[in-house]
Amino acid sequence: MLDRITRLRRDAIPALRGARELESHDRWDRATLEAHTRARLLALVRHAANASPYYREAFAGIALDDDLDVRALPTLDKSVMLDQWDTIVTDRRLRLHEVERALDASTGDELYLGDYRAMASGGTTGRRGLFVYGTDDWHEVLAGTLRWTGGYMGLRPRLPRRRKLATVVAGSPQHMTARMARGLDVGVHRFLRLDARQPLDELVPALNAYQPEGVTGYASVIAMLADEQRAGRLHIAPRVVAATSEVLTADMRERITAAWGSAPFNGYASTETGMLACDCDRHGGMHVFEDLVHVEVVDDEGRAVPDGTPGSRILVTNLVNRTQPLIRFELTDLVTVSPEPCACGRPFKVLETVDGRTDDVLALTAAGGGTVRVHPLVLRSPMAKVTGVRQYKILHDDDGLHVSAVLGEQAGSDTLSEVRAVLRSALDEAGAGATPVEVSAVDAIERHAGSGKAKVIESRAGRPAAAAR
């Protein structure tokens, strides 16, 4: 186990320097930002073509010159990434099965081969993803996180009295949120690290005892803590509250604002990219960190959609990770880019909405036969109006929709019937009126065993029956 000073010098100090550099980019004009992003993109593509056997073959015949149109490059999905993992990475010593074995045995912030951090994605919809960052790559990931907490949320490091921050995210070091917290828990801030899988009757007294100045966590957990605050069981007064890694619904935002008197910050991060976007104090959308990640919003056919038009998925190119280049990597998140910049004056594009995050678009039985695709927002919007439901999960399997609802103090004898009615109405309007709906009350929503995330809307249709429930 490395001592705190060694870890501070190894990771935190470079990350702090990187964060200061990144914050200087917030003062750039749009042309300077675009030139910087373009240069990083070209450098990454050329590095991948030179050092990765997979990309050397994938880019064969494509002129990687200064006039390169990124749309000429092939896309990469999760299945291909895992199948070709050994040939995608740029260090020939890295092998998927060996890195997975080391990751499964990890208990802290260990480095693989003395340089690499391996992390897994949640794997809630199939094979778990495995992503590896070199030390220099990781310093930029941490710098992006510090830029969010400091430059956007106002929680800059402070000495000699360090800020008291609490995180309620993944507890396992296999996941990026946990590794970020561990990487910065070396004196930059004082951290209380709580596991999102802990029950509320453990989280609440821990937070009451700690009295954090800032709280960051999965959106669903922060919303439940807001309910505890309003009910008088939680007694904290954080200056800043931030939600990340899950859909932050309008209902959750309202509950959090009511509990602590200010709107929560919303962070958009993934294991594939690190910090991708966040909102500022204007709360008018999330700024895309275009100096760290190149984002393309596309339709079902992979064609770019204009700003202001919702996309079906995004293609991300991680400009930071030179160890495992992810170039035009497909994420199924459903986003809309604003046609207008933020009034704060930062040069970055702004995401108006991020509706997908971890939720699934559902292929449901149509009223006239066949199937109809239903966006998660179609179901989330009416559910936000049911005041008696504290938290819920909608599971789609071959039998229809199964709704698990955690009832709140405002619930009445007709709350479950109300849930069924509003969903039936939404499905009828979407043309999926033939889809059966089953609603039941539960004490708690099951979280993913590894990441601790709680998926709001999930499809398991077509999977073996044993896996569907």
CORGIJO-V998332 format. One line per field, one symbol per residue. ss: DSSP state (~ for helix, > for strand, _ for the rest). phi: phi as a letter, one per 20 degrees, with the letter a starting at -180 (. if undefined). psi: psi as a letter, one per 20 degrees, with the letter a starting at -180 (. if undefined). A space follows every 50 residues. Layout:
ss=???
phi=???
psi=???
This chain:
ss=___~~~~~~~~~~~~~~~~~~~~~~____~~~~~~~~~~~~~~~~~~~~~ ~_~~~~~~___________~~~___>_~~~~~~_~~~~_______~~~~~ ~~~~~______>___>>>>>_________>>>>_~~~~~~~~~~~~~~~~ ~~___________>>>>>>______~~~~~~~~~_____>>>>>>____~ ~~~~~~~~~~___>>>>>~~~~~~~~~~~~_________>>>>>_____~ ~~~~~~~~~~____>>>>>>___>>>>>>______>>>____>>>>>>__ ___>________>>>>>>__________>>>___>>>____________> >>>>_______>>>>_____>>>>_~~~~~~~~_____>>>>>>>>>__> >>>>>>>_______~~~~~~~~~~~~~~~_______>>>>>_________ ______>>>_____~~~~_
phi=.fffffffffcffgffffffffffffefeffffffffffffffffffffe ddgffgffegndfeefegegffefecdfffgffdgfeefedffecgffff ffffefcbdfdelmbdddbdefmfdqffeccccfgfgffffffffffffe fdendfgcceeffedccccfefffdfgffffffdecofceddedefefff fdfffffffelfebccaggfffffffffffeneecccffcccdbmcfefg ffgffffffcnbfffcdccbffcmfdabedfeldpdfeffedbeccecef enefdfgndfeeacdddffeeeecfddleedefdcceffdffffnfeffc efcceeldfefeedfefenmccedfgffefffffeefedebbbdddcfep ddddceeefefcfdffffgffffffffffendfeffcdcbecfbefdgfe enfcffccdcfneggfeed
psi=pqrggghghgggghggghggghhhhijrrgggghggggghggggghgghh iohghgghjpipolaijpohiiqqrprhgggghjghigqioiippghhhg ghghiqiclqppkjhqppqqrhkijcpqqpppprghghhhghhhghgghf hgijmqqpqioqqoqppnbqhpiiqghghgghhimkigrppooqpiiqqh ihgghghhhhmqhqpprqghghghhgghghijhpmqmqhppqqrirpnrh ggggggghhjjqqqqpqoqqhhibogqrraihljrpppmiihppppprah jjqpqqqipprhrqoqooigoigmpoolpppjqorppqiqrqiiiqiqqp ogqnhgdiqqpporpqhjqbqpppqhhhhhghhiiniiphqrpopoaiib popppoqahjqaijghhgggghhggghghijkiipqpppqprhqppqphg hjqopgpppjpirqhhih.
